[in-house]
Amino acid sequence: MQRIMVTGGAGFIGSNFARMMLQKRPDYHVLVYDKLTYAGNPDNLDDLQGNPRFNFVKGDIADQEKVDGTVQLYGIDAIVNFAAESHVDRSIEEPGGFIQTDVFGVYVLLEATRKFGLERLLQVSTDEVYGTVQDDRSFGEDDRLQPRSPYSSSKAGGELQCFAYHVTYGTPVVVTRGSNTYGPYQYPEKMLPLFITNAIEDKPIPMYGDGKYVRDWMHVLDHCEGIDRALHEGRPGQAYNIGGGNEWENIDVTYRVLDLLGKPRSLIQYVQDRPGHDRHYSITTGKAKEELGWQPQVPFEEGLEETVRWYLDNRNWWEKIKSGEFAEYYARMYGQREVLSQHG
């Protein structure tokens, strides 16, 4: 396994993974295949251009002819699929695109894996497929999937296809379910980069509901390392939870961001909650630790400080993004949302 096709590799986690693979595995060739939608940013791959072990192909994973041709042309051994519509708010606004990419696109990749006898398809999924925590218990890989948004249901649908292909055809698939991931190159629609960049600009920080929604935070390099271990060591037909073990309420994370930037808490603006907002995500990671020898390495406080510093040092990267399509999206999402209160 030396020629890896990283679909969605111009996005946040995918670009970090492609970079890590080229650094960590000097005998590997990495092909990034990306549609370059709003979240697929070629700037994320600038430092990889010119590397003789790196190639880029613009394409949609739902385009079977393009996927098949790319796999054959580059002699691909394995696919790591990051390609996904991935933001809950956007899935509520327009769910159709999520089905096309996260369900049909996964089918296309499964077919390519089966037809060309690839060594592995790793499907990158999310802890959101489990739904919200009940009775403060963490979810394990054998728990029932209970997705509650168009996004998480589309990811669950992609997963179920993977498991069905493994049972029916023996397709060598592995699924990882990652918790909330943060770090450099994250598109600013997501909570942390949105709050960090808004605070830098002294703009209001739109906090959903009471701000006490709980997420498990994991640094992107820890997530990439877990995916790499699952790709090489995971058992076909199995799912592995990859989580940070850092469960924080959104409001407490926001306080830390503001403190790191020296900004006042009065920037926080409580706004009308989104429909079906899951209260608490929590997963166990014992299986990944026991079978893959993986566990997170980056302490949350250290990783958060490093991430805030990255957005401070790379304003050109995100200011260009926030002035384009994102500005229209932000106005749609938050412009008409009822303001509940300001944080004094």
C-alpha positions in Angstrom: 0.0 0.0 0.0 2.0 2.9 -1.3 -0.2 4.9 -3.6 -3.0 6.6 -1.7 -5.9 8.5 -3.1 -7.1 11.1 -0.5 -10.6 12.2 -1.6 -11.6 15.6 -0.2 -7.9 16.2 0.4 -8.1 20.0 -0.2 -10.4 20.3 2.9 -9.5 20.8 6.5 -8.7 17.3 7.8 -7.9 15.9 4.4 -5.2 18.4 3.6 -3.6 17.9 7.1 -3.7 14.1 6.4 -2.1 14.4 3.0 0.7 16.6 4.5 1.2 14.1 7.3 1.4 11.1 5.0 4.0 12.7 2.8 6.1 13.6 5.9 5.6 10.3 7.8 5.8 7.8 5.0 8.6 8.8 2.6 7.9 5.9 0.2 4.3 6.8 -0.3 2.7 8.7 -3.2 -0.3 10.8 -2.3 -3.0 11.9 -4.8 -5.5 14.4 -3.6 -8.8 14.2 -5.4 -11.1 17.1 -4.6 -14.2 18.8 -6.2 -13.0 22.2 -4.8 -16.4 23.2 -3.5 -16.5 26.1 -1.1 -14.6 24.2 1.6 -12.1 22.6 -0.7 -9.3 25.2 -0.8 -6.3 24.8 -3.1 -4.4 27.2 -0.8 -4.4 24.4 1.8 -2.1 22.4 -0.4 0.3 25.2 -1.5 3.3 23.8 0.4 2.8 20.4 -1.3 3.0 21.6 -4.8 6.3 20.6 -6.5 6.7 17.5 -4.3 7.3 14.6 -6.8 5.3 12.3 -4.6 2.2 14.5 -4.7 -0.5 15.0 -7.4 -3.8 16.8 -7.5 -6.9 15.9 -9.6 -10.0 18.0 -9.5 -13.0 15.7 -9.5 -16.3 14.8 -7.8 -16.5 11.4 -6.0 -20.0 11.0 -7.4 -18.5 11.0 -10.9 -18.0 7.3 -11.5 -16.1 7.7 -14.8 -13.7 10.2 -13.3 -13.1 8.2 -10.2 -12.4 5.0 -12.1 -10.2 6.7 -14.6 -8.1 8.4 -11.8 -7.7 5.1 -9.9 -6.5 3.4 -13.0 -4.2 6.2 -14.3 -2.4 6.6 -11.0 -2.3 3.0 -10.0 -4.1 3.6 -6.7 -3.7 1.0 -3.9 -6.1 2.5 -1.3 -8.6 5.3 -0.9 -9.1 7.5 2.2 -12.4 9.3 1.9 -12.7 12.7 3.5 -15.0 14.0 0.7 -18.2 15.0 2.3 -20.7 17.8 2.8 -20.1 18.2 6.5 -21.8 21.2 8.1 -25.1 20.5 10.0 -26.5 24.0 9.4 -25.9 23.7 5.6 -27.6 20.2 5.7 -30.7 21.7 7.3 -30.8 24.4 4.6 -30.2 22.1 1.6 -30.0 18.3 2.4 -29.9 17.1 -1.2 -26.2 17.7 -1.8 -25.4 15.7 1.3 -27.2 12.7 0.0 -25.4 13.0 -3.4 -21.9 13.2 -1.9 -22.1 11.4 1.4 -24.2 8.5 0.2 -24.0 8.1 -3.6 -20.3 9.3 -3.6 -19.4 6.6 -1.1 -21.1 4.0 -3.4 -18.9 5.1 -6.3 -15.8 4.7 -4.2 -16.9 1.3 -3.0 -17.5 0.2 -6.6 -14.0 1.4 -7.5 -12.5 -0.4 -4.6 -14.3 -3.6 -5.5 -13.7 -3.5 -9.3 -10.0 -2.7 -9.2 -9.1 -4.8 -6.2 -7.8 -2.0 -4.0 -6.2 -3.0 -0.7 -8.4 -0.7 1.4 -11.1 1.9 1.5 -11.1 4.0 4.7 -14.3 5.9 5.2 -13.9 8.9 7.5 -17.1 9.3 9.4 -18.2 11.2 12.5 -19.4 10.7 16.1 -22.6 12.5 15.2 -24.0 9.2 13.7 -24.6 8.1 17.3 -26.9 11.0 18.0 -27.0 12.8 21.3 -25.9 11.2 24.6 -28.6 9.7 26.8 -28.0 9.2 30.6 -24.4 10.5 30.3 -23.1 7.3 28.8 -20.5 7.4 26.1 -21.1 5.6 22.8 -19.1 2.6 21.7 -18.7 1.2 18.2 -21.5 -1.4 18.7 -24.1 1.1 19.8 -27.0 1.8 17.5 -26.7 4.7 15.1 -29.3 7.4 15.8 -28.5 10.3 13.5 -30.6 13.4 14.1 -29.7 15.8 11.2 -29.5 15.4 7.4 -25.7 15.6 7.7 -25.3 12.8 10.3 -27.9 10.6 8.6 -26.1 10.9 5.3 -22.8 9.9 7.0 -24.6 7.0 8.6 -25.9 5.9 5.2 -22.4 6.0 3.7 -21.1 3.9 6.6 -23.9 1.3 6.2 -23.0 0.9 2.6 -19.4 0.2 3.6 -20.4 -2.5 6.0 -22.8 -4.1 3.5 -20.1 -4.2 0.8 -17.8 -5.9 3.2 -20.3 -8.6 4.0 -21.6 -9.0 0.5 -18.4 -8.7 -1.6 -15.6 -8.9 1.0 -14.6 -5.3 0.2 -11.8 -4.3 2.5 -13.4 -1.3 4.2 -12.6 0.4 7.5 -14.7 3.2 9.1 -13.4 5.8 11.6 -15.8 7.9 13.6 -14.1 11.1 14.7 -15.1 13.6 17.3 -15.1 17.4 16.9 -11.8 18.3 15.3 -9.9 21.6 15.4 -6.7 23.1 14.1 -5.2 25.0 11.2 -6.9 25.3 7.8 -10.5 24.7 9.1 -13.1 26.5 7.1 -14.6 29.3 9.2 -18.2 28.0 9.1 -17.3 25.7 12.0 -17.5 26.9 15.6 -13.9 27.3 16.6 -12.6 29.1 13.5 -15.7 31.2 13.2 -15.5 32.3 16.9 -11.7 32.9 16.7 -11.9 35.0 13.5 -15.0 36.9 14.6 -13.2 37.7 17.9 -10.1 38.8 16.1 -12.3 41.2 14.1 -14.3 42.3 17.2 -17.5 41.0 15.6 -20.3 39.3 17.6 -19.9 35.6 18.4 -23.2 33.8 17.7 -23.7 31.3 20.5 -26.6 28.8 19.9 -29.1 28.4 22.7 -27.7 28.5 26.2 -24.1 27.6 25.1 -24.0 24.5 27.2 -23.8 22.0 24.3 -21.0 19.5 25.0 -18.5 18.4 22.4 -15.4 16.2 22.5 -12.5 18.2 21.0 -9.6 16.6 19.2 -6.6 18.2 17.5 -6.5 17.5 13.7 -3.0 15.9 13.9 -4.3 13.4 16.5 -7.3 12.7 14.2 -5.0 12.2 11.2 -2.8 9.8 13.2 -5.8 7.8 14.2 -6.9 7.5 10.6 -3.4 6.5 9.5 -3.4 3.7 12.2 -6.8 2.5 11.1 -5.8 2.5 7.4 -2.8 0.3 8.1 -3.8 -1.7 11.2 -7.6 -1.7 11.3 -9.6 -4.8 10.7 -11.7 -4.8 7.5 -15.4 -4.5 8.3 -14.8 -2.7 11.6 -15.5 0.8 12.9 -13.1 2.7 15.2 -14.0 5.7 17.4 -11.3 8.4 17.2 -11.9 10.9 20.0 -10.0 13.5 21.9 -11.3 12.8 25.4 -11.8 16.5 25.9 -15.5 17.2 26.6 -16.2 20.9 27.0 -19.3 23.0 26.9 -19.3 25.4 24.0 -19.4 28.4 26.3 -16.3 27.4 28.2 -14.4 26.8 25.0 -15.5 30.3 23.9 -14.3 31.9 27.1 -10.9 30.3 26.5 -10.7 31.7 23.0 -11.6 35.2 24.2 -9.1 35.0 27.0 -6.3 33.9 24.6 -7.1 36.9 22.4 -7.6 39.4 25.2 -11.2 40.0 24.0 -14.2 40.8 26.2 -17.0 38.3 26.8 -19.5 41.0 25.7 -18.8 39.8 22.2 -20.8 36.7 22.9 -24.3 37.0 21.4 -26.8 34.2 22.3 -29.0 33.5 19.3 -31.9 31.3 18.4 -30.9 27.6 18.5 -30.8 25.5 15.3 -33.4 22.7 14.8 -32.6 19.3 16.3 -29.4 20.5 18.0 -27.7 17.5 19.6 -27.0 18.3 23.3 -24.0 16.1 24.0 -21.6 13.9 22.0 -19.3 11.4 23.8 -17.5 8.3 22.5 -15.3 5.6 23.9 -11.9 5.1 22.3 -10.8 1.9 23.9 -11.0 -0.2 20.7 -8.7 2.2 18.9 -6.2 2.2 21.8 -6.2 -1.6 22.1 -6.2 -2.6 18.4 -4.5 0.3 16.8 -2.2 1.5 19.6 -3.6 5.0 19.1 -4.4 7.7 21.7 -4.5 11.5 21.4 -1.3 13.3 22.2 -2.1 17.0 22.0 -3.5 18.5 25.3 -6.6 20.6 24.5 -5.3 23.8 26.1 -2.0 23.6 24.2 -3.7 22.8 20.9 -6.3 25.5 21.3 -3.6 28.1 22.0 -1.6 26.9 18.9 -4.8 27.1 16.8 -5.7 30.6 17.9 -2.1 31.7 17.1 -2.4 30.1 13.6 -5.5 32.1 12.8 -3.7 35.3 14.1 -0.7 34.6 11.9 -2.6 33.6 8.8 -5.2 36.3 8.4 -4.7 36.4 4.6 -5.9 32.8 4.4 -9.2 33.3 6.2 -10.0 36.9 5.3 -10.1 35.9 1.7 -12.6 33.1 2.5 -14.8 35.3 4.7 -15.1 38.0 2.0 -16.5 35.6 -0.6 -19.3 33.0 -0.7 -19.0 32.7 3.1 -20.3 36.2 3.6 -23.6 35.3 1.9 -23.9 32.1 3.8 -23.2 33.9 7.1 -25.9 36.4 6.4 -28.4 33.6 5.6 -27.5 31.7 8.8 -27.2 34.4 11.3 -28.7 37.6 9.8 -32.3 36.7 10.5 -31.7 34.6 13.6 -33.3 36.0 16.8 -30.9 37.4 19.3 -31.7 36.1 22.7 -29.3 38.1 24.8 -25.8 39.6 25.0 -23.2 38.2 27.4 -22.2 40.9 29.8 
